[in-house]
Amino acid sequence: MLLRTFLSSLLPVALAASALAAPADLLAIRVGRAETVSHGAIEHAVLLIEDGRIVTIGADLPVERGIPVLERPEWTVMPGLVLPYSRLGLDGRAGAEFTPEVSPAAEVLPRISDYRDALELGITTIGLYPPGNGVPGQAIAIRPKGDTLEEMLIKEGAYLKVYFRADARSKKMVKDAWAKVDEYDDKVKKAKEKWTKDQEKSKSAKKPAEGEKKDEEKPADKPAEKSGDAGKGAAKGFVPPPPDDKVRPFLRVRDGKLLPLVSISQAADWAHWLDAIGERKFDFALRVVMQRELDLYYVLEEVAKRKCTLVMEPEITYQIATMRQRNLPAEFAAAGSRIVLIPRGEDLDSHAAWRVDVGDLVKNGLERKTALDALTLAGASVMGLEKDYGSLEKGKVANLLFLDGDPFEPATKVMAVMLDGEFVHGEVRQ
């Protein structure tokens, strides 16, 4: 209280500077507009940040006396950009065809310029996937700042990467993987049956024969067992046999704990993928490889019915054998699918043009709210991080991107970036 009373006697600029020096303290930020993503836009917005998270956000909120206030009425704030599908900063090119247990963690080199550059562009969360074909492994989610992998790592097993093509090899790979799951389930079933029979035999052996005297009751004055001895003779519950490392990821997929991200590049891939998984019910997302001509408009409704999220580049494609342009991200979104938009390439220029490229889709029919979601919350959802990242809401991590105008306008510049409640780039940088 004494600290806040002291701060309240200072000028607003000094108050902001003092707060930036101690990011764990409360800081109010007043901006002209906030793009919350989850609840639309807020004019004359005030955000209250404490301990790296958003305490509250609203329009023209009063700020308690003594809380530092950063006044930036000319700024627009939005969630930090979430890039769920990337090889940024990773050098590995090879990879096995079926290693679902593998992660790219060993490839990550902290403190390299690629991550610093991405952060300065407002990219605050990145999903890195392993190299290879088939099922090369599981992605990890990182923050692009830290001296060690442990400091950067947000989540392991962000999703399971799958490359699928309309050929016998891909279908066999998927069917064989699920056959291994069935074999494991059968193994568990048999082990459970054996355990149950053993338990029944054990109980029968302990029952006294007819006419045989039961054990005498223990004297009331006999000392009780020590707490450490209690339960030693109790029957243990069934423990299933451990699954193989290559089976475990698919068990997590089946149980809804790991999302497969399946790469396809044509409508035939989609049809063969459905055939490969058969009647199995589990959620999955699609990585759509954008090309000049793409026939996925044939399966728009089918994909929407499966409630698949699509990860794709912000590209305008053409109808097969024609010059008719198609805004497939907008078409899929209109059909009911959720869209994630990623940079066109792994180079820095593609990342720098990311927001503007998405803006081109907006100019060609993609809804603005869908575009904002595609850069933030939808990507967080693919990685299972939507509870903490991707929108401006109470309780979420304060990863914020401050701009001097509309996010999709080419002339708009990044003014500042906040990561975990700390300014890491811009004119208010610590």
NUNUKE-251844 format. One record per residue (C-alpha): residue number from 1; residue in one letter; x negated, y, z negated. Coordinates in Angstrom, 1 decimal. Layout:
<recs>
<k:NUM r:A east:X north:Y up:Z>
...
</recs>
This chain:
<recs>
<k:1 r:M east:0.0 north:0.0 up:0.0>
<k:2 r:L east:-2.9 north:2.4 up:-0.8>
<k:3 r:L east:-4.4 north:1.5 up:2.6>
<k:4 r:R east:-1.2 north:2.3 up:4.4>
<k:5 r:T east:-0.7 north:5.6 up:2.5>
<k:6 r:F east:-4.3 north:6.6 up:3.5>
<k:7 r:L east:-3.7 north:5.7 up:7.1>
<k:8 r:S east:-0.5 north:7.7 up:7.2>
<k:9 r:S east:-2.4 north:10.8 up:6.5>
<k:10 r:L east:-4.5 north:10.4 up:9.6>
<k:11 r:L east:-3.7 north:11.5 up:13.2>
<k:12 r:P east:-1.9 north:8.9 up:15.4>
<k:13 r:V east:-5.0 north:8.3 up:17.6>
<k:14 r:A east:-7.1 north:7.6 up:14.5>
<k:15 r:L east:-4.4 north:5.4 up:13.2>
<k:16 r:A east:-4.5 north:3.3 up:16.4>
<k:17 r:A east:-8.3 north:3.1 up:16.3>
<k:18 r:S east:-8.2 north:2.0 up:12.7>
<k:19 r:A east:-5.7 north:-0.8 up:13.5>
<k:20 r:L east:-7.8 north:-2.0 up:16.4>
<k:21 r:A east:-10.7 north:-2.3 up:14.1>
<k:22 r:A east:-8.6 north:-4.7 up:11.9>
<k:23 r:P east:-6.3 north:-6.7 up:14.3>
<k:24 r:A east:-4.8 north:-8.7 up:11.4>
<k:25 r:D east:-3.1 north:-5.5 up:10.1>
<k:26 r:L east:0.2 north:-4.2 up:11.4>
<k:27 r:L east:0.1 north:-2.3 up:14.6>
<k:28 r:A east:3.1 north:-0.6 up:16.4>
<k:29 r:I east:2.8 north:0.0 up:20.2>
<k:30 r:R east:5.2 north:2.3 up:21.9>
<k:31 r:V east:5.5 north:2.0 up:25.7>
<k:32 r:G east:7.8 north:3.3 up:28.4>
<k:33 r:R east:9.0 north:-0.2 up:29.4>
<k:34 r:A east:8.7 north:-3.8 up:28.3>
<k:35 r:E east:9.3 north:-6.7 up:30.6>
<k:36 r:T east:10.2 north:-9.3 up:28.1>
<k:37 r:V east:10.9 north:-12.0 up:30.7>
<k:38 r:S east:13.3 north:-13.9 up:28.4>
<k:39 r:H east:15.6 north:-11.0 up:27.6>
<k:40 r:G east:15.2 north:-8.6 up:30.5>
<k:41 r:A east:13.6 north:-5.2 up:30.4>
<k:42 r:I east:13.6 north:-2.8 up:27.4>
<k:43 r:E east:13.1 north:1.0 up:28.0>
<k:44 r:H east:11.2 north:3.0 up:25.4>
<k:45 r:A east:10.1 north:-0.2 up:23.8>
<k:46 r:V east:8.3 north:-0.6 up:20.5>
<k:47 r:L east:6.4 north:-3.7 up:19.6>
<k:48 r:L east:5.1 north:-4.5 up:16.1>
<k:49 r:I east:2.1 north:-6.8 up:16.1>
<k:50 r:E east:0.7 north:-8.6 up:13.0>
<k:51 r:D east:-1.8 north:-11.4 up:12.6>
<k:52 r:G east:-1.9 north:-12.0 up:16.4>
<k:53 r:R east:1.8 north:-12.4 up:16.8>
<k:54 r:I east:4.8 north:-10.3 up:17.7>
<k:55 r:V east:6.8 north:-9.3 up:14.6>
<k:56 r:T east:9.5 north:-7.5 up:16.4>
<k:57 r:I east:10.3 north:-5.8 up:19.7>
<k:58 r:G east:13.2 north:-3.4 up:20.6>
<k:59 r:A east:14.1 north:-0.1 up:22.0>
<k:60 r:D east:13.2 north:3.1 up:20.1>
<k:61 r:L east:12.7 north:1.2 up:16.9>
<k:62 r:P east:11.7 north:3.3 up:13.9>
<k:63 r:V east:8.2 north:2.6 up:12.6>
<k:64 r:E east:7.7 north:2.5 up:8.8>
<k:65 r:R east:5.5 north:5.3 up:7.5>
<k:66 r:G east:1.9 north:4.2 up:7.2>
<k:67 r:I east:1.9 north:1.7 up:10.1>
<k:68 r:P east:-0.5 north:2.7 up:12.9>
<k:69 r:V east:1.2 north:3.6 up:16.1>
<k:70 r:L east:-0.4 north:3.4 up:19.6>
<k:71 r:E east:1.6 north:5.8 up:21.8>
<k:72 r:R east:1.5 north:4.9 up:25.5>
<k:73 r:P east:4.8 north:6.1 up:27.0>
<k:74 r:E east:3.3 north:5.8 up:30.5>
<k:75 r:W east:2.6 north:2.1 up:30.2>
<k:76 r:T east:4.6 north:-1.0 up:31.1>
<k:77 r:V east:4.0 north:-4.1 up:29.0>
<k:78 r:M east:4.6 north:-7.7 up:30.0>
<k:79 r:P east:3.5 north:-11.1 up:28.7>
<k:80 r:G east:-0.1 north:-12.0 up:29.6>
<k:81 r:L east:-0.1 north:-14.0 up:32.9>
<k:82 r:V east:0.0 north:-17.8 up:32.5>
<k:83 r:L east:-1.8 north:-19.8 up:35.1>
<k:84 r:P east:-1.0 north:-23.5 up:34.5>
<k:85 r:Y east:-2.7 north:-25.0 up:37.6>
<k:86 r:S east:-6.4 north:-24.1 up:38.0>
<k:87 r:R east:-10.0 north:-25.3 up:38.4>
<k:88 r:L east:-11.3 north:-21.8 up:37.5>
<k:89 r:G east:-14.9 north:-22.1 up:36.2>
<k:90 r:L east:-15.1 north:-25.8 up:36.7>
<k:91 r:D east:-17.8 north:-27.3 up:39.0>
<k:92 r:G east:-16.8 north:-31.0 up:39.2>
<k:93 r:R east:-15.7 north:-32.1 up:42.7>
<k:94 r:A east:-15.6 north:-35.9 up:42.4>
<k:95 r:G east:-13.2 north:-37.9 up:40.4>
<k:96 r:A east:-11.8 north:-41.4 up:40.1>
<k:97 r:E east:-8.5 north:-42.4 up:41.6>
<k:98 r:F east:-6.8 north:-43.7 up:38.5>
<k:99 r:T east:-8.1 north:-42.3 up:35.2>
<k:100 r:P east:-5.0 north:-41.0 up:33.4>
<k:101 r:E east:-6.9 north:-40.9 up:30.1>
<k:102 r:V east:-9.5 north:-38.4 up:31.4>
<k:103 r:S east:-9.5 north:-34.6 up:30.7>
<k:104 r:P east:-11.7 north:-31.8 up:32.2>
<k:105 r:A east:-12.8 north:-30.6 up:28.8>
<k:106 r:A east:-16.4 north:-31.7 up:29.4>
<k:107 r:E east:-16.6 north:-29.4 up:32.5>
<k:108 r:V east:-15.7 north:-26.2 up:30.6>
<k:109 r:L east:-18.5 north:-23.7 up:30.1>
<k:110 r:P east:-17.5 north:-21.1 up:27.6>
<k:111 r:R east:-18.5 north:-17.4 up:28.1>
<k:112 r:I east:-18.9 north:-17.6 up:31.9>
<k:113 r:S east:-17.9 north:-14.6 up:33.9>
<k:114 r:D east:-15.0 north:-16.4 up:35.6>
<k:115 r:Y east:-13.0 north:-16.4 up:32.4>
<k:116 r:R east:-14.0 north:-12.8 up:31.5>
<k:117 r:D east:-12.9 north:-11.7 up:35.0>
<k:118 r:A east:-9.6 north:-13.5 up:34.7>
<k:119 r:L east:-8.9 north:-12.0 up:31.3>
<k:120 r:E east:-9.5 north:-8.5 up:32.7>
<k:121 r:L east:-6.8 north:-9.2 up:35.3>
<k:122 r:G east:-4.4 north:-10.0 up:32.5>
<k:123 r:I east:-4.6 north:-13.8 up:32.7>
<k:124 r:T east:-4.4 north:-14.9 up:29.1>
<k:125 r:T east:-3.6 north:-18.6 up:29.4>
<k:126 r:I east:-5.0 north:-21.2 up:31.8>
<k:127 r:G east:-4.2 north:-24.8 up:32.5>
<k:128 r:L east:-7.3 north:-26.7 up:33.8>
<k:129 r:Y east:-6.8 north:-30.0 up:35.6>
<k:130 r:P east:-9.4 north:-32.8 up:36.3>
<k:131 r:P east:-10.7 north:-33.4 up:39.8>
<k:132 r:G east:-9.9 north:-36.5 up:41.8>
<k:133 r:N east:-7.1 north:-38.2 up:43.7>
<k:134 r:G east:-4.3 north:-40.5 up:42.6>
<k:135 r:V east:-4.0 north:-40.0 up:38.9>
<k:136 r:P east:-7.2 north:-38.2 up:37.9>
<k:137 r:G east:-6.2 north:-37.4 up:34.3>
<k:138 r:Q east:-4.6 north:-34.8 up:32.0>
<k:139 r:A east:-4.9 north:-31.0 up:32.0>
<k:140 r:I east:-5.9 north:-28.9 up:29.1>
<k:141 r:A east:-4.7 north:-25.4 up:28.2>
<k:142 r:I east:-7.2 north:-22.8 up:27.2>
<k:143 r:R east:-7.5 north:-19.1 up:26.4>
<k:144 r:P east:-10.2 north:-17.5 up:28.6>
<k:145 r:K east:-12.3 north:-16.3 up:25.7>
<k:146 r:G east:-14.5 north:-18.0 up:23.1>
<k:147 r:D east:-18.0 north:-19.1 up:22.4>
<k:148 r:T east:-17.1 north:-22.7 up:22.2>
<k:149 r:L east:-14.6 north:-25.1 up:23.8>
<k:150 r:E east:-13.0 north:-25.4 up:20.4>
<k:151 r:E east:-12.3 north:-21.7 up:20.3>
<k:152 r:M east:-10.9 north:-21.7 up:23.8>
<k:153 r:L east:-8.8 north:-24.8 up:23.5>
<k:154 r:I east:-5.0 north:-24.4 up:23.0>
<k:155 r:K east:-3.8 north:-27.8 up:23.9>
<k:156 r:E east:-5.0 north:-31.2 up:25.2>
<k:157 r:G east:-2.7 north:-33.3 up:27.3>
<k:158 r:A east:-0.9 north:-30.2 up:28.8>
<k:159 r:Y east:0.4 north:-32.4 up:31.7>
<k:160 r:L east:-0.6 north:-35.5 up:33.7>
<k:161 r:K east:-1.9 north:-34.7 up:37.2>
<k:162 r:V east:-0.6 north:-37.0 up:39.9>
<k:163 r:Y east:-1.4 north:-36.8 up:43.7>
<k:164 r:F east:1.3 north:-38.6 up:45.7>
<k:165 r:R east:1.6 north:-39.2 up:49.4>
<k:166 r:A east:4.1 north:-41.1 up:51.5>
<k:167 r:D east:1.9 north:-44.2 up:51.9>
<k:168 r:A east:1.7 north:-47.7 up:50.5>
<k:169 r:R east:-1.4 north:-46.9 up:48.4>
<k:170 r:S east:0.3 north:-44.1 up:46.4>
<k:171 r:K east:3.4 north:-46.2 up:45.9>
<k:172 r:K east:1.4 north:-49.2 up:44.7>
<k:173 r:M east:-0.6 north:-47.0 up:42.3>
<k:174 r:V east:2.6 north:-45.6 up:40.6>
<k:175 r:K east:4.4 north:-49.0 up:40.6>
<k:176 r:D east:1.3 north:-50.7 up:39.1>
<k:177 r:A east:1.1 north:-48.1 up:36.4>
<k:178 r:W east:4.7 north:-48.7 up:35.3>
<k:179 r:A east:4.2 north:-52.4 up:35.6>
<k:180 r:K east:1.5 north:-52.1 up:33.0>
<k:181 r:V east:3.9 north:-50.2 up:30.8>
<k:182 r:D east:6.4 north:-53.0 up:31.1>
<k:183 r:E east:3.7 north:-55.6 up:30.3>
<k:184 r:Y east:2.8 north:-53.6 up:27.2>
<k:185 r:D east:6.4 north:-53.4 up:26.1>
<k:186 r:D east:6.7 north:-57.1 up:26.6>
<k:187 r:K east:3.6 north:-57.6 up:24.5>
<k:188 r:V east:5.0 north:-55.5 up:21.7>
<k:189 r:K east:8.3 north:-57.3 up:21.9>
<k:190 r:K east:6.6 north:-60.7 up:21.5>
<k:191 r:A east:4.3 north:-59.4 up:18.7>
<k:192 r:K east:7.4 north:-58.1 up:16.9>
<k:193 r:E east:9.2 north:-61.4 up:17.2>
<k:194 r:K east:6.2 north:-63.3 up:15.9>
<k:195 r:W east:5.9 north:-60.8 up:13.0>
<k:196 r:T east:9.6 north:-61.2 up:12.1>
<k:197 r:K east:9.3 north:-65.0 up:12.1>
<k:198 r:D east:6.2 north:-64.9 up:9.9>
<k:199 r:Q east:8.0 north:-62.7 up:7.5>
<k:200 r:E east:10.9 north:-65.1 up:7.3>
<k:201 r:K east:8.6 north:-68.0 up:6.7>
<k:202 r:S east:6.8 north:-66.1 up:4.0>
<k:203 r:K east:10.1 north:-65.3 up:2.2>
<k:204 r:S east:11.2 north:-69.0 up:2.5>
<k:205 r:A east:7.9 north:-70.2 up:1.0>
<k:206 r:K east:8.3 north:-67.9 up:-2.0>
<k:207 r:K east:11.9 north:-69.1 up:-2.8>
<k:208 r:P east:12.0 north:-71.7 up:-5.7>
<k:209 r:A east:13.3 north:-75.1 up:-4.8>
<k:210 r:E east:16.7 north:-76.1 up:-6.1>
<k:211 r:G east:16.6 north:-77.0 up:-9.8>
<k:212 r:E east:13.2 north:-75.4 up:-10.2>
<k:213 r:K east:12.9 north:-72.9 up:-13.0>
<k:214 r:K east:12.5 north:-69.3 up:-12.0>
<k:215 r:D east:9.5 north:-67.4 up:-13.3>
<k:216 r:E east:10.2 north:-66.2 up:-16.8>
<k:217 r:E east:11.0 north:-62.6 up:-17.2>
<k:218 r:K east:8.1 north:-60.5 up:-18.3>
<k:219 r:P east:8.1 north:-59.3 up:-21.9>
<k:220 r:A east:9.4 north:-55.8 up:-22.3>
<k:221 r:D east:6.3 north:-54.8 up:-24.1>
<k:222 r:K east:4.0 north:-55.9 up:-21.3>
<k:223 r:P east:2.0 north:-53.0 up:-19.9>
<k:224 r:A east:3.2 north:-51.6 up:-16.6>
<k:225 r:E east:1.0 north:-52.1 up:-13.5>
<k:226 r:K east:-1.4 north:-49.3 up:-12.7>
<k:227 r:S east:-0.2 north:-46.9 up:-10.0>
<k:228 r:G east:-3.1 north:-48.0 up:-7.8>
<k:229 r:D east:-1.9 north:-51.7 up:-7.9>
<k:230 r:A east:1.7 north:-50.9 up:-7.0>
<k:231 r:G east:2.8 north:-52.2 up:-3.7>
<k:232 r:K east:-0.3 north:-54.4 up:-3.1>
<k:233 r:G east:1.9 north:-57.4 up:-2.7>
<k:234 r:A east:4.6 north:-55.7 up:-0.7>
<k:235 r:A east:5.2 north:-56.7 up:2.9>
<k:236 r:K east:3.7 north:-54.3 up:5.4>
<k:237 r:G east:5.8 north:-52.9 up:8.2>
<k:238 r:F east:5.3 north:-54.1 up:11.8>
<k:239 r:V east:2.3 north:-52.4 up:13.5>
<k:240 r:P east:2.5 north:-52.7 up:17.3>
<k:241 r:P east:-0.7 north:-53.7 up:19.2>
<k:242 r:P east:-2.7 north:-50.7 up:20.5>
<k:243 r:P east:-2.1 north:-49.9 up:24.2>
<k:244 r:D east:-4.8 north:-49.7 up:26.7>
<k:245 r:D east:-6.2 north:-46.2 up:27.3>
<k:246 r:K east:-4.8 north:-46.2 up:30.8>
<k:247 r:V east:-1.3 north:-47.2 up:29.6>
<k:248 r:R east:-1.0 north:-44.8 up:26.7>
<k:249 r:P east:-0.5 north:-41.7 up:28.9>
<k:250 r:F east:2.4 north:-43.4 up:30.8>
<k:251 r:L east:4.0 north:-44.4 up:27.4>
<k:252 r:R east:3.9 north:-40.7 up:26.5>
<k:253 r:V east:5.5 north:-39.8 up:29.9>
<k:254 r:R east:8.3 north:-42.4 up:29.2>
<k:255 r:D east:8.8 north:-40.9 up:25.7>
<k:256 r:G east:9.0 north:-37.3 up:27.0>
<k:257 r:K east:5.8 north:-36.3 up:25.4>
<k:258 r:L east:3.7 north:-35.8 up:28.5>
<k:259 r:L east:5.0 north:-34.1 up:31.8>
<k:260 r:P east:3.7 north:-35.5 up:35.1>
<k:261 r:L east:2.8 north:-32.8 up:37.6>
<k:262 r:V east:3.2 north:-34.5 up:41.0>
<k:263 r:S east:1.6 north:-33.0 up:44.1>
<k:264 r:I east:3.6 north:-33.4 up:47.3>
<k:265 r:S east:3.2 north:-31.8 up:50.7>
<k:266 r:Q east:6.3 north:-32.9 up:52.7>
<k:267 r:A east:9.8 north:-34.1 up:52.3>
<k:268 r:A east:8.7 north:-37.7 up:53.0>
<k:269 r:D east:6.5 north:-37.6 up:49.9>
<k:270 r:W east:9.5 north:-36.7 up:47.8>
<k:271 r:A east:11.5 north:-39.6 up:49.1>
<k:272 r:H east:8.7 north:-42.1 up:48.6>
<k:273 r:W east:8.0 north:-40.8 up:45.1>
<k:274 r:L east:11.7 north:-41.4 up:44.1>
<k:275 r:D east:11.4 north:-44.9 up:45.5>
<k:276 r:A east:8.2 north:-45.5 up:43.6>
<k:277 r:I east:9.6 north:-44.6 up:40.2>
<k:278 r:G east:12.9 north:-46.4 up:40.8>
<k:279 r:E east:15.5 north:-46.1 up:38.1>
<k:280 r:R east:13.1 north:-44.9 up:35.4>
<k:281 r:K east:14.3 north:-41.7 up:33.8>
<k:282 r:F east:11.7 north:-39.1 up:32.8>
<k:283 r:D east:11.0 north:-35.5 up:33.4>
<k:284 r:F east:8.4 north:-34.4 up:36.0>
<k:285 r:A east:7.3 north:-31.2 up:37.8>
<k:286 r:L east:6.2 north:-30.8 up:41.4>
<k:287 r:R east:3.1 north:-29.2 up:42.7>
<k:288 r:V east:4.1 north:-28.2 up:46.2>
<k:289 r:V east:1.1 north:-27.7 up:48.5>
<k:290 r:M east:2.1 north:-24.7 up:50.6>
<k:291 r:Q east:1.3 north:-24.9 up:54.4>
<k:292 r:R east:2.2 north:-22.9 up:57.4>
<k:293 r:E east:5.0 north:-25.3 up:58.3>
<k:294 r:L east:6.7 north:-27.1 up:55.4>
<k:295 r:D east:9.8 north:-29.3 up:55.7>
<k:296 r:L east:10.7 north:-29.4 up:52.0>
<k:297 r:Y east:13.8 north:-27.3 up:52.7>
<k:298 r:Y east:15.4 north:-30.7 up:53.6>
<k:299 r:V east:15.3 north:-31.7 up:49.9>
<k:300 r:L east:16.2 north:-28.4 up:48.2>
<k:301 r:E east:19.4 north:-29.7 up:46.7>
<k:302 r:E east:17.9 north:-33.1 up:45.6>
<k:303 r:V east:15.0 north:-31.4 up:43.8>
<k:304 r:A east:17.4 north:-29.0 up:42.1>
<k:305 r:K east:19.6 north:-31.8 up:40.9>
<k:306 r:R east:16.5 north:-33.4 up:39.2>
<k:307 r:K east:15.9 north:-30.1 up:37.5>
<k:308 r:C east:12.3 north:-30.1 up:38.7>
<k:309 r:T east:10.0 north:-27.1 up:38.2>
<k:310 r:L east:7.9 north:-26.4 up:41.3>
<k:311 r:V east:4.4 north:-25.0 up:41.1>
<k:312 r:M east:3.5 north:-23.3 up:44.4>
<k:313 r:E east:1.6 north:-20.4 up:46.0>
<k:314 r:P east:3.4 north:-17.2 up:46.9>
<k:315 r:E east:3.5 north:-18.0 up:50.6>
<k:316 r:I east:6.0 north:-17.3 up:53.4>
<k:317 r:T east:6.2 north:-20.5 up:55.5>
<k:318 r:Y east:7.8 north:-21.4 up:58.8>
<k:319 r:Q east:10.5 north:-23.8 up:59.8>
<k:320 r:I east:9.0 north:-26.8 up:61.6>
<k:321 r:A east:8.4 north:-26.1 up:65.3>
<k:322 r:T east:9.8 north:-22.6 up:65.1>
<k:323 r:M east:8.8 north:-19.0 up:64.3>
<k:324 r:R east:11.6 north:-18.7 up:61.7>
<k:325 r:Q east:10.1 north:-17.6 up:58.4>
<k:326 r:R east:11.2 north:-19.2 up:55.1>
<k:327 r:N east:10.8 north:-17.9 up:51.6>
<k:328 r:L east:10.8 north:-21.4 up:50.0>
<k:329 r:P east:10.2 north:-20.2 up:46.5>
<k:330 r:A east:13.3 north:-18.0 up:46.8>
<k:331 r:E east:15.3 north:-20.8 up:48.4>
<k:332 r:F east:14.3 north:-23.3 up:45.7>
<k:333 r:A east:15.1 north:-20.8 up:43.0>
<k:334 r:A east:18.5 north:-20.1 up:44.5>
<k:335 r:A east:19.2 north:-23.8 up:44.6>
<k:336 r:G east:18.6 north:-24.0 up:40.8>
<k:337 r:S east:15.0 north:-25.0 up:40.5>
<k:338 r:R east:12.5 north:-23.2 up:38.3>
<k:339 r:I east:9.5 north:-21.7 up:40.0>
<k:340 r:V east:5.9 north:-21.3 up:38.9>
<k:341 r:L east:3.8 north:-19.2 up:41.3>
<k:342 r:I east:0.0 north:-19.4 up:41.2>
<k:343 r:P east:-2.9 north:-17.6 up:43.1>
<k:344 r:R east:-3.5 north:-18.6 up:46.7>
<k:345 r:G east:-7.0 north:-19.7 up:45.9>
<k:346 r:E east:-9.6 north:-20.2 up:43.2>
<k:347 r:D east:-11.6 north:-17.1 up:44.2>
<k:348 r:L east:-11.5 north:-13.9 up:42.1>
<k:349 r:D east:-9.9 north:-12.0 up:45.0>
<k:350 r:S east:-6.9 north:-14.4 up:45.1>
<k:351 r:H east:-6.5 north:-13.9 up:41.3>
<k:352 r:A east:-6.7 north:-10.1 up:41.7>
<k:353 r:A east:-4.0 north:-10.2 up:44.4>
<k:354 r:W east:-1.7 north:-12.7 up:42.5>
<k:355 r:R east:0.9 north:-10.2 up:41.2>
<k:356 r:V east:1.0 north:-8.3 up:44.5>
<k:357 r:D east:1.4 north:-11.6 up:46.5>
<k:358 r:V east:4.4 north:-12.5 up:44.3>
<k:359 r:G east:5.7 north:-8.9 up:44.9>
<k:360 r:D east:5.8 north:-9.7 up:48.6>
<k:361 r:L east:8.1 north:-12.6 up:47.9>
<k:362 r:V east:10.3 north:-10.2 up:45.9>
<k:363 r:K east:10.5 north:-7.9 up:48.8>
<k:364 r:N east:11.6 north:-10.9 up:50.9>
<k:365 r:G east:14.4 north:-12.1 up:48.7>
<k:366 r:L east:13.0 north:-13.6 up:45.5>
<k:367 r:E east:14.8 north:-12.3 up:42.5>
<k:368 r:R east:12.6 north:-10.0 up:40.3>
<k:369 r:K east:13.5 north:-11.8 up:37.1>
<k:370 r:T east:12.6 north:-15.1 up:38.7>
<k:371 r:A east:9.2 north:-13.7 up:39.8>
<k:372 r:L east:8.4 north:-12.5 up:36.3>
<k:373 r:D east:9.3 north:-15.9 up:34.9>
<k:374 r:A east:7.2 north:-17.6 up:37.6>
<k:375 r:L east:4.1 north:-15.6 up:36.4>
<k:376 r:T east:4.6 north:-16.3 up:32.7>
<k:377 r:L east:7.2 north:-18.3 up:30.9>
<k:378 r:A east:7.7 north:-21.0 up:33.5>
<k:379 r:G east:4.0 north:-21.8 up:33.6>
<k:380 r:A east:3.9 north:-22.0 up:29.8>
<k:381 r:S east:6.8 north:-24.4 up:29.9>
<k:382 r:V east:5.0 north:-26.7 up:32.4>
<k:383 r:M east:2.2 north:-27.1 up:29.7>
<k:384 r:G east:4.7 north:-27.4 up:26.8>
<k:385 r:L east:3.7 north:-24.0 up:25.4>
<k:386 r:E east:6.9 north:-22.1 up:25.8>
<k:387 r:K east:7.5 north:-21.8 up:22.1>
<k:388 r:D east:4.4 north:-19.6 up:21.6>
<k:389 r:Y east:3.6 north:-18.1 up:25.0>
<k:390 r:G east:5.0 north:-16.6 up:28.1>
<k:391 r:S east:7.5 north:-14.0 up:26.9>
<k:392 r:L east:7.8 north:-11.0 up:24.6>
<k:393 r:E east:9.8 north:-12.4 up:21.6>
<k:394 r:K east:9.6 north:-12.3 up:17.8>
<k:395 r:G east:7.1 north:-14.9 up:16.6>
<k:396 r:K east:5.3 north:-15.4 up:19.8>
<k:397 r:V east:1.5 north:-15.0 up:20.3>
<k:398 r:A east:0.7 north:-11.4 up:21.2>
<k:399 r:N east:-0.9 north:-12.0 up:24.6>
<k:400 r:L east:0.0 north:-8.8 up:26.4>
<k:401 r:L east:-0.7 north:-7.2 up:29.7>
<k:402 r:F east:-0.4 north:-3.4 up:29.9>
<k:403 r:L east:0.1 north:-1.8 up:33.3>
<k:404 r:D east:0.5 north:1.8 up:34.6>
<k:405 r:G east:3.5 north:0.9 up:36.8>
<k:406 r:D east:5.6 north:-1.9 up:38.3>
<k:407 r:P east:3.9 north:-5.3 up:38.0>
<k:408 r:F east:4.5 north:-6.0 up:41.7>
<k:409 r:E east:3.4 north:-2.7 up:43.3>
<k:410 r:P east:0.0 north:-2.8 up:45.0>
<k:411 r:A east:-1.1 north:0.5 up:43.4>
<k:412 r:T east:-0.4 north:-0.6 up:39.8>
<k:413 r:K east:-3.5 north:-1.0 up:37.7>
<k:414 r:V east:-4.2 north:-3.0 up:34.6>
<k:415 r:M east:-4.7 north:-0.6 up:31.7>
<k:416 r:A east:-5.3 north:-3.0 up:28.8>
<k:417 r:V east:-5.1 north:-6.6 up:27.9>
<k:418 r:M east:-4.4 north:-8.0 up:24.4>
<k:419 r:L east:-5.3 north:-11.6 up:23.5>
<k:420 r:D east:-4.1 north:-13.1 up:20.2>
<k:421 r:G east:-3.2 north:-9.6 up:18.9>
<k:422 r:E east:-6.6 north:-8.1 up:19.8>
<k:423 r:F east:-7.4 north:-5.7 up:22.6>
<k:424 r:V east:-10.0 north:-7.3 up:24.7>
<k:425 r:H east:-9.9 north:-5.1 up:27.8>
<k:426 r:G east:-9.0 north:-1.5 up:28.7>
<k:427 r:E east:-9.3 north:2.0 up:27.3>
<k:428 r:V east:-8.3 north:0.8 up:23.8>
<k:429 r:R east:-10.9 north:-2.0 up:23.8>
<k:430 r:Q east:-12.5 north:-2.7 up:20.5>
</recs>
